Amino acid sequence: MGVEENAVATVTTDESDAAGEVTTLAASTVVYPIAPGYRVNVRRGPGTQYGIVRTLPYGMSVPVYCQKPGERVSGPYGTSNLWDNIANGQFVSDAYVKTGSDGYIAPRCD
């Protein structure tokens, strides 16, 4: 399925080099909103038995680099066993992320 229309795209550019010529290095990352009104725990793995790394503030959007099956969790976007990897060693339940899909929207994590 395609990218949810409510997803926000963020583009970062760097415009310089050693010779003074302008070059553009662009990296595009799509981020998805966390359910409104929720502060979501970020965990070390795909389940509530994993330790909490941090808690996301209200109104946060997150990148989804890969997804991994794990503990089944119910949230505002349904019940899912998918967990979204939002940074190295950091996962949130897909049931709290508005991806526009009940299935995979990113590669499976190794």
Secondary structure, DSSP 8 states (H G I E B T S, - for coil): ----TT-EEEEEEE---TTS----EEEEEEEEEB-TT---EEESSSSTTS-EEEE--TT-EEE--EEEEEEEEEETTEEEEEEEEEETTEEEEGGGB--S-SS-SS-B--
